[in-house]
Amino acid sequence: MDLTTLLMFLLFLVIIGIIFALFAFKITGKTVTEEEKYPEGYYQSKGLALGIGLGYIIMFALLLLIDRMKSFVYLAPTTGILLGLLIGNYLEKKHKDELRPLTKEEKRRKKQLKISVLVFLIIGIIVFIYFAF
């Protein structure tokens, strides 16, 4: 694989990461004031968005050092999601007294997010199969 193709895939993955982060931040569409509580999943979504960004950065540096950039395509998102889930679960448990149940609108948005994640997962599997075989 040449450098131009690799850079195009990296750009594609960064765009997917940005879209995913926007969806994650959109779950909590309204501003929370002092007397209100955060909805369930608030800290999970923030941790997931943060973890995906960190996963890309960590895997890019690591794979660049060991000269295995082909692996970046499927290892970076996987590492990012794993880090994001760990960070999000930690934050969610730490702030569980600040959470409230989801409203119907927030449940609808969360369902849309799950569908989007499933689509990105399928795309990731297809890209993995393409590069692995």
N, C-alpha and C positions, 0 to 999 in steps of 0.2 A: 504494500500500500504506500502510495507516495504522500508527501507532506501536505499537499493541497487537499487531498481527500480526507486526511486525518483532521485538518483544520476545519473542514466543512462539517464533519461529524461532531467535533467539539462544539462548534457554533450551534448546531442543531440541538445538542444536549443542553447547552446553556439556555437556549430558548425554551426548551421543555421545562427546565428547572425554574425559570422565571414564571412561566405559566402556572406551574404547580404551586409555587409560592404565592402567586396572586390568588389562586383558588383557596389556598389554606388561610390566607388573611381575610378573604371575603366571607368566610363562615360567620364571623362576628361583625356583621355589617354596621352596627350602630356604635356610637361612642358611649363608653361606660363612665358614669359619674361616680363620685365618692360613695353615695348611698346605695348604688346598685351593685349587684354581684355579677361576676363573669359567668357566661354560659358554660355548661359542661363541654369539655374538649377544647376550650380556649387555649390552655397552656400546651395541650397536645399538638395543636396545629402550629403554634409558634415554635415549639421544639422541633417539629418535623421540618418546617421551612428552614430553620437554622441548621439542622443536621444535614439536609440535602446540600446546602451550600458548603458546609464543612467537609462533607464526603467528597465533593468534587475537588476541592482544594487539596485535601490530604492525599487522595488517590492520584491526582495529577502529579504532585511532588514525588510521591513514592514510586510510581510507575516510570516517571522520567528518570529517576535515579537508577532503577534496575533495568531500564531500556526495554520495557514491555508495554508500549503505548497502545497496542492493539487491545489489550485487556481493559483499558480505560473505559471503553464503550459500555461494558456491562458491569465492571467492578465499582465504578464511581457512583452510579445511582443506587446500587445495592448497599454500598457502605453508607451513603448518605441517608437512606431510609432507615437503616439499622441505627445509626447515630441519632437520627431524629426521633425515632420511637423511644430510645433510651432517655434522651433529654426530655421529651414531652411527658413520658410517664413519671419521671422524677419530679418535674415541675407540677404536674397535675396532683400528685400525692402531697407535695409540699404545701400547695395552696387549696386543698380540698374544701376548707371552710369558706372560701371566697366564691364557690361555684353555685350556680342555680340550674334547674332543669332547662332544657332547650324549648324554645317556642315552636309553633308549627312551621313558621317560615324558616327558622334555623334548621329544623329537621329536614325540610325540603331541600335546602341548600346543601346540607350534609349528604343527602342521598345523591345529589348531582355530583358532588365531589367524589364520592365512592365510584360512581360510574366513570368519571374522568380518570381516576387512578387505575381502574381496571383497563381502560383503553391504553394508557401509558404502559402498563404492565405487559399487555399483549404486544405493543410495539417493541418494548425492551426484549421480550422473548424472541421475536422475529429477528431483531438486530443481532442478538446473541447467537442464534442458529446460523445466521448469515456469516458471521465472523469466525465461529467455532468450527464450522465444517466446510 
